[in-house]
């Protein structure tokens, strides 16, 4: 089920992926994160789903459970993915259809080509038990558009994570995704579980992010150098 994903990765140079803030999350990591955080029947959202790796792991977990077909279909219908890139949504749909097979292909349609940071794009009436994924890894200085830079600064201010002026260009876009997705999509008592750069955990520019406003039971997985190297 990852063949198309590998093909997609090969089409984009590492330099271009870096400029886009896209880093491939290896299947063994998505599997560990999904198994650790998902409970059967949860409403799940990957707000930057890419080609669907986190969703694939969770759906695969559902399919392998000793449950009725009806229960599995109901659980899969609670799995959602957003992405601003229409090609990514297309790849995710193909990958998930390959996983489900022809028999069950009609049950999955919760993939949306939208910007998850925009409140107007929120799926009405749904809050999620689990928000999981790997948001874009780049900083304010990597954004060319002055209009978008201003938008990100204002959003960081609203989310109470805007760094001091000397660090303003180092705003990590992933921190914006983290708190905006928590505020827009996470159910009270739900879990948010993101892959983030080490600089967000250690850097002075992200100190306000680490206040973890209105969050409890903070758990951080620290990766060995061997795993870190996979993200180049």
SULZI-V45392 format. One record per pair of residues at least 6 apart in sequence whose C-alpha atoms are under 7 Angstrom apart, sorted by sequence separation. I is the first residue (numbers start at 1). J is the second residue. If there is no record, write none. Layout:
I:J, I:J
This chain:
17:23, 83:89, 115:121, 143:149, 156:162, 200:206, 114:121, 97:105, 163:171, 63:72, 140:149, 62:72, 182:192, 59:76, 34:54, 156:176, 159:179, 89:111, 174:196, 30:53, 34:57, 89:112, 30:54, 34:58, 89:113, 27:53, 31:57, 30:57, 86:113, 85:113, 141:169, 81:110, 82:111, 83:112, 84:113, 140:169, 141:170, 77:107, 80:110, 81:111, 82:112, 83:113, 84:114, 139:169, 140:170, 77:108, 79:110, 80:111, 81:112, 82:113, 83:114, 84:115, 139:170, 140:171, 49:81, 82:114, 83:115, 139:171, 140:172, 49:82, 50:83, 139:172, 140:173, 41:75, 44:78, 45:79, 46:80, 47:81, 48:82, 49:83, 73:107, 82:116, 138:172, 139:173, 171:205, 175:209, 40:75, 43:78, 44:79, 45:80, 46:81, 47:82, 48:83, 138:173, 170:205, 42:78, 43:79, 44:80, 45:81, 46:82, 47:83, 137:173, 51:88, 136:173, 137:174, 50:88, 51:89, 136:174, 167:205, 50:89, 135:174, 51:91, 52:92, 56:96, 51:92, 50:92, 135:177, 163:205, 163:206, 163:208, 5:51, 161:208, 161:209, 131:186, 130:186, 128:185, 129:186, 127:185, 128:186, 129:187, 127:186, 128:187, 117:177, 127:187, 130:190, 131:191, 132:192, 133:193, 134:194, 129:190, 130:191, 131:192, 132:193, 133:194, 134:195, 128:190, 129:191, 130:192, 131:193, 132:194, 133:195, 134:196, 117:180, 119:184, 47:116, 54:133, 45:128, 44:128, 49:133, 43:128, 44:129, 45:130, 46:131, 48:133, 43:129, 44:130, 45:131, 46:132, 47:133, 48:134, 42:129, 43:130, 44:131, 45:132, 46:133, 48:135, 42:130, 1:95, 1:98, 1:99, 22:136, 21:136, 22:137, 21:137, 21:138, 23:231
